[in-house]
Amino acid sequence: MNGWRYFSSRQVREARRWAESGGIAVHENIWKSRGRRTCHLLARDETALLAAAREVGCADHWIQRTRTVHFDLVDVYLERALSRCGLPAG
């Protein structure tokens, strides 16, 4: 596994490739959620995605099954994911 890695909003292709290769991608979302910073959590498949989401405290039913299956991360869940990427939460 490639581990956890942060990607800026303009690095969506790179984030998807990282996830497809077995890593966990935390991709900055250009949209805010109620004024809060948000990121998408991506992984190779749903099993890996659920495992990563649980590591940061997300509930399984928060999964977003859109064109790209992902979790939306905000607040403490985002802080935990950024920490896993070796970045400060702010």
KOLFI-876303 format. One line per field, with one value per residue: residue in three letters; x negated, y negated, z negated of N, C-alpha, C, CB in turn. Coordinates in nm, 4 decimals, padded with zeros to 6 digits. Each point is the difference from the previous one (the first is absolute). Glycine has a CB too. Example, Ala and Ser with C-alpha at 12.3 -4.5 7.8 and 13.67 -1.06 7.14 Angstrom:
2
residuo	c(ALA,SER)
n_X	c(-01.3190,-00.1542)
n_Y	c(00.5690,-00.2223)
n_Z	c(-00.7800,00.1966)
ca_X	c(00.0890,-00.0820)
ca_Y	c(-00.1190,-00.1190)
ca_Z	c(00.0000,-00.0060)
c_X	c(-00.0900,00.0770)
c_Y	c(-00.1200,-00.1090)
c_Z	c(00.0000,-00.0730)
cb_X	c(00.1892,-00.1184)
cb_Y	c(00.1173,00.0628)
cb_Z	c(-00.1246,00.2145)
end
This chain:
90
residuo	c(MET,ASN,GLY,TRP,ARG,TYR,PHE,SER,SER,ARG,GLN,VAL,ARG,GLU,ALA,ARG,ARG,TRP,ALA,GLU,SER,GLY,GLY,ILE,ALA,VAL,HIS,GLU,ASN,ILE,TRP,LYS,SER,ARG,GLY,ARG,ARG,THR,CYS,HIS,LEU,LEU,ALA,ARG,ASP,GLU,THR,ALA,LEU,LEU,ALA,ALA,ALA,ARG,GLU,VAL,GLY,CYS,ALA,ASP,HIS,TRP,ILE,GLN,ARG,THR,ARG,THR,VAL,HIS,PHE,ASP,LEU,VAL,ASP,VAL,TYR,LEU,GLU,ARG,ALA,LEU,SER,ARG,CYS,GLY,LEU,PRO,ALA,GLY)
n_X	c(-00.0842,-00.1360,00.0678,00.2357,-00.0617,00.1401,00.1179,-00.0248,00.2986,-00.2246,00.0081,00.3217,-00.2417,-00.1430,00.2582,00.0319,-00.2987,00.0229,00.2426,-00.1262,-00.2483,00.2124,00.0648,00.2165,00.0498,00.0159,00.1537,-00.0368,00.3319,-00.0879,00.2149,-00.0713,00.1490,00.1571,-00.2565,-00.1553,-00.2621,00.1861,-00.2604,00.1744,-00.0889,-00.1199,-00.0062,-00.0841,00.3007,00.2150,-00.2441,-00.1598,00.2524,00.0494,-00.3035,-00.0005,00.2655,-00.1144,-00.2538,00.2066,00.2223,00.1405,00.2509,-00.1045,00.1954,-00.2579,00.0117,00.0325,00.1451,-00.1317,-00.0906,-00.1563,00.1489,-00.0545,00.0437,00.1225,-00.2973,00.2042,-00.2101,-00.2037,-00.0117,-00.2175,-00.1789,-00.0365,-00.0932,-00.2286,-00.1225,-00.0323,-00.1832,-00.2212,00.2562,-00.0270,00.2995,-00.1090)
n_Y	c(00.1189,-00.2272,-00.0004,-00.1511,-00.1501,-00.2733,00.0219,-00.3327,00.0268,00.0987,00.3310,00.0833,00.1590,00.0382,00.1188,00.2246,00.0964,00.0356,00.1923,00.1885,00.0695,00.1193,-00.3250,-00.0242,-00.2235,-00.1892,-00.1021,-00.3002,00.0645,-00.2449,00.0511,-00.1726,00.2657,-00.3198,-00.2071,00.3050,-00.0419,00.2148,00.1808,00.1635,00.2049,00.0881,00.3032,00.1183,-00.0087,-00.1427,00.1321,-00.2656,-00.1766,00.1541,-00.0246,-00.3130,-00.0390,00.1525,-00.2006,-00.2417,00.1740,00.1087,00.1250,00.2318,-00.2475,-00.2075,00.2048,-00.2766,00.2911,-00.2919,00.1359,00.0856,00.2616,-00.2928,00.0380,-00.2971,00.0006,-00.2161,-00.0405,00.1498,00.1034,-00.2188,00.0617,00.2975,-00.0732,-00.1967,00.2223,00.1965,-00.2315,-00.0114,-00.2443,-00.1553,00.1215,-00.2764)
n_Z	c(00.0000,00.1867,-00.3311,-00.0146,00.2899,-00.1251,00.3068,-00.0384,00.0465,00.2145,-00.1032,00.1568,00.1298,-00.2758,-00.1394,00.2146,-00.0258,-00.3121,00.0276,00.2167,-00.2004,-00.2528,-00.0788,-00.1961,00.2690,-00.2760,00.3148,-00.1652,00.0354,00.2122,-00.2493,-00.2635,-00.1038,-00.0554,00.1690,00.0361,00.1827,00.1780,00.0109,00.2036,-00.2447,00.3155,-00.1070,00.2651,-00.0695,-00.1518,-00.1557,-00.0077,-00.0850,-00.2654,-00.0912,00.0241,-00.1651,-00.2534,-00.0087,-00.0681,-00.2146,00.2983,-00.1581,00.2130,00.0397,00.1070,00.2790,00.1748,00.1492,00.1846,00.2348,-00.2604,-00.1918,-00.1772,-00.2902,00.0870,-00.1743,-00.1651,-00.2200,-00.0841,00.3076,00.0767,-00.2527,00.0924,00.2916,-00.0903,-00.1877,00.2465,00.1457,-00.2668,-00.0534,-00.2752,-00.0041,00.1308)
ca_X	c(00.0842,-00.0747,00.0229,00.0892,-00.0622,00.0870,-00.0034,00.0712,00.1221,-00.0347,-00.0688,00.0999,-00.0478,-00.1060,00.0633,00.0655,-00.1056,-00.0577,00.0969,00.0073,-00.1224,00.0007,-00.0161,00.1165,-00.0107,00.0812,00.0030,00.0666,00.1192,00.0105,00.1237,00.0061,00.1229,00.0423,-00.1137,-00.1129,-00.0909,00.0340,-00.0834,00.0526,-00.0830,00.0064,-00.0799,00.0055,00.1315,00.0869,-00.0514,-00.1123,00.0541,00.0668,-00.1032,-00.0661,00.0976,00.0126,-00.1212,00.0148,00.1216,00.1226,00.0971,00.0113,00.1132,-00.0324,-00.0624,00.0644,-00.0091,00.0216,-00.0901,-00.1192,00.0387,-00.0876,00.0545,-00.0246,-00.0626,00.0058,-00.0237,-00.0975,-00.0329,-00.0985,-00.1231,-00.0641,-00.0517,-00.1177,-00.1059,-00.0486,-00.0814,-00.1165,00.0235,00.0781,00.1426,00.0386)
ca_Y	c(-00.1189,-00.1243,-00.0884,-00.1155,-00.1161,-00.1148,-00.0570,-00.1274,00.0056,00.0128,00.1275,00.1068,00.1184,00.0611,00.0632,00.1237,00.0986,00.0453,00.0913,00.1199,00.0793,00.0609,-00.0991,-00.0722,-00.1386,-00.1039,-00.0985,-00.1256,-00.0314,-00.1440,-00.0461,-00.0014,00.0541,-00.0939,-00.0854,00.0782,00.0680,00.1411,00.0826,00.1309,00.1150,00.0944,00.1221,00.0904,00.0626,-00.0336,00.0635,-00.0823,-00.1312,00.0129,00.0186,-00.1288,-00.0898,00.0412,-00.0431,-00.1397,-00.0102,-00.0137,00.1095,00.0620,-00.0493,-00.1316,00.0190,-00.0670,00.0864,-00.0777,00.0494,00.0416,00.0359,-00.0750,-00.0589,-00.1416,-00.0200,-00.1340,-00.0115,00.0890,00.1095,-00.0576,-00.0205,00.1318,00.0438,-00.0819,00.0484,00.1262,-00.0406,-00.0722,-00.1430,-00.0624,-00.0083,-00.1356)
ca_Z	c(00.0000,00.0137,-00.1123,00.0113,00.0643,00.0262,00.1334,00.0100,00.0816,00.1416,00.0223,-00.0055,00.0743,-00.0791,-00.1166,00.0461,00.0322,-00.1270,-00.0604,00.0834,-00.0175,-00.1326,-00.1061,-00.0496,00.0443,-00.0633,00.1081,-00.0371,00.0782,00.0259,-00.0633,-00.1465,-00.0575,-00.1051,-00.0299,-00.0531,00.0925,00.0198,00.0865,00.0337,-00.0320,00.1113,-00.0121,00.1160,00.0103,-00.1124,-00.1216,-00.0477,-00.0358,-00.1300,-00.1022,-00.0221,-00.0622,-00.1406,-00.0709,-00.0418,-00.0798,00.0791,-00.0011,00.1325,00.0789,00.0560,00.1309,00.1126,00.1179,00.1215,00.1055,-00.0732,-00.1367,-00.0889,-00.1217,-00.0204,-00.1306,-00.0583,-00.1439,-00.0642,00.0912,00.0907,-00.0782,-00.0170,00.1299,00.0303,-00.0886,00.0597,00.1155,-00.0506,00.0132,-00.1071,00.0331,00.0381)
c_X	c(-00.0882,00.0176,00.0940,-00.0752,00.1061,-00.0202,00.0814,00.1203,-00.0297,-00.0658,00.0956,-00.0476,-00.1068,00.0572,00.0667,-00.1029,-00.0621,00.0922,00.0080,-00.1213,-00.0114,-00.0187,00.1334,-00.0208,00.0962,-00.0068,00.0829,00.1166,00.0056,00.1232,-00.0119,00.1323,00.0376,-00.1166,-00.1227,-00.0824,00.0417,-00.1028,00.0751,-00.1028,00.0218,-00.0886,00.0255,00.1383,00.0787,-00.0485,-00.1134,00.0484,00.0673,-00.1021,-00.0694,00.0938,00.0184,-00.1203,00.0096,00.1328,00.1298,00.0889,00.0165,00.1102,-00.0217,-00.0603,00.0834,-00.0202,00.0436,-00.0912,-00.1319,00.0428,-00.1004,00.0703,-00.0302,-00.0548,00.0095,-00.0399,-00.1038,-00.0428,-00.1043,-00.1326,-00.0756,-00.0620,-00.1244,-00.1182,-00.0612,-00.0886,-00.1248,00.0121,00.0714,00.1450,00.0390,-00.0369)
c_Y	c(-00.1246,-00.0951,-00.1149,-00.1170,-00.1063,-00.0494,-00.1293,00.0151,00.0189,00.1334,00.1191,00.1256,00.0738,00.0727,00.1310,00.1082,00.0577,00.1041,00.1310,00.0903,00.0592,-00.0964,-00.0566,-00.1472,-00.0880,-00.1181,-00.1215,-00.0271,-00.1508,-00.0592,00.0062,00.0633,-00.0878,-00.0869,00.0718,00.0601,00.1464,00.0667,00.1283,00.1055,00.1036,00.1207,00.0879,00.0593,-00.0307,00.0602,-00.0827,-00.1375,00.0047,00.0168,-00.1318,-00.0967,00.0335,-00.0456,-00.1438,-00.0253,-00.0165,00.1236,00.0535,-00.0626,-00.1416,00.0104,-00.0678,00.0868,-00.0777,00.0580,00.0487,00.0275,-00.0636,-00.0320,-00.1486,-00.0165,-00.1463,00.0108,00.1001,00.1146,-00.0455,-00.0215,00.1313,00.0490,-00.0799,00.0408,00.1294,-00.0281,-00.0746,-00.1494,-00.0556,-00.0177,-00.1376,-00.0324)
c_Z	c(00.0000,-00.1163,00.0321,00.0627,00.0282,00.1420,00.0012,00.0933,00.1489,00.0344,-00.0027,00.0738,-00.0787,-00.1214,00.0393,00.0321,-00.1271,-00.0647,00.0785,-00.0185,-00.1405,-00.1148,-00.0460,00.0347,-00.0790,00.0955,-00.0410,00.0947,00.0218,-00.0676,-00.1511,-00.0428,-00.1182,-00.0465,-00.0513,00.1136,00.0096,00.0904,00.0296,-00.0401,00.1089,-00.0279,00.1225,00.0217,-00.1269,-00.1313,-00.0608,-00.0451,-00.1363,-00.1128,-00.0323,-00.0719,-00.1484,-00.0817,-00.0486,-00.0702,00.0766,-00.0155,00.1427,00.0857,00.0551,00.1398,00.1087,00.1240,00.1234,00.1075,-00.0586,-00.1437,-00.0956,-00.1313,00.0045,-00.1407,-00.0410,-00.1468,-00.0508,00.0917,00.1022,-00.0727,-00.0163,00.1301,00.0391,-00.0852,00.0540,00.1210,-00.0421,00.0100,-00.1220,00.0464,00.0534,00.1372)
cb_X	c(00.1837,00.0222,-00.2235,00.1322,-00.1780,-00.0069,-00.0272,-00.2149,00.1110,-00.0259,-00.2037,00.1800,00.0511,-00.1580,00.0367,00.1897,-00.0482,-00.1148,00.1306,00.1342,-00.1110,-00.0861,-00.2230,00.0411,-00.0678,-00.0447,-00.0259,-00.2170,00.1239,-00.1182,00.1314,-00.1460,-00.0549,00.1758,00.1626,00.1333,-00.1910,00.2443,-00.2135,00.1368,00.0116,00.0465,00.0087,-00.2385,-00.0911,00.1891,00.0645,-00.1548,00.0321,00.1995,-00.0336,-00.1405,00.1170,00.1355,-00.1308,-00.1452,-00.1431,-00.1230,00.1212,-00.0842,00.1469,-00.0360,-00.1001,-00.0377,00.0433,00.0631,00.1052,-00.1567,00.1059,-00.1173,-00.0294,00.1848,-00.1568,00.1831,00.2338,00.1010,00.2315,00.1841,00.1084,00.1639,00.2327,00.1488,00.1162,00.2076,00.2061,-00.1332,00.0093,-00.2068,00.0448,-00.0224)
cb_Y	c(00.1244,00.0268,00.0611,00.0772,00.1479,-00.0643,00.2302,-00.1274,-00.1459,-00.2455,-00.0997,-00.1744,-00.1145,-00.1786,-00.2257,-00.1364,-00.1229,-00.2245,-00.1971,-00.1290,-00.1452,00.1981,-00.0559,00.1681,00.0768,00.0803,00.1840,-00.0916,00.2020,00.0322,00.0776,-00.2097,00.2380,00.1635,-00.1718,00.0519,-00.1594,-00.0524,-00.0984,-00.0962,-00.0456,-00.1888,-00.0108,00.0526,00.1848,-00.0137,00.2257,00.1221,-00.0529,00.1027,00.2355,00.0360,-00.0249,00.1982,00.1587,-00.0667,-00.0950,-00.1463,-00.1012,00.2113,00.1438,-00.0841,00.2183,-00.2316,00.2052,-00.2117,-00.1588,-00.1368,00.2200,-00.0969,00.2155,-00.0687,00.1918,-00.0743,-00.0808,-00.0579,00.0964,-00.1113,-00.1913,00.0542,00.0656,-00.1888,-00.1069,00.1184,-00.0121,00.1925,00.0265,-00.1198,00.1704,-00.0661)
cb_Z	c(-00.1222,00.2410,-00.0802,-00.2016,00.1035,-00.2425,00.1036,-00.0426,-00.1686,00.0053,-00.1018,-00.0140,00.2166,00.0768,-00.1029,00.0921,00.2142,-00.0319,-00.0855,00.1646,00.1696,00.1078,00.0930,-00.1902,00.2300,-00.2430,00.1700,-00.0923,-00.0929,00.2186,00.1981,-00.0139,00.0748,-00.0733,-00.0466,-00.2071,-00.0563,-00.0303,-00.0951,00.1917,-00.2507,00.1594,-00.2548,-00.0383,00.1492,00.1595,00.0912,00.1557,00.2426,00.1141,00.0786,00.2058,00.2220,00.0714,00.1385,00.1904,-00.1673,00.1641,-00.2007,-00.1006,-00.1397,-00.2319,-00.0777,-00.1023,-00.1410,-00.1306,00.1624,00.1504,00.0763,00.1989,-00.1337,00.1622,00.0435,00.1623,-00.0243,-00.2206,-00.0304,00.1313,-00.1226,-00.1809,00.0694,00.0641,-00.1960,-00.0795,00.1362,00.0625,00.2473,-00.0877,-00.1760,-00.2261)
end
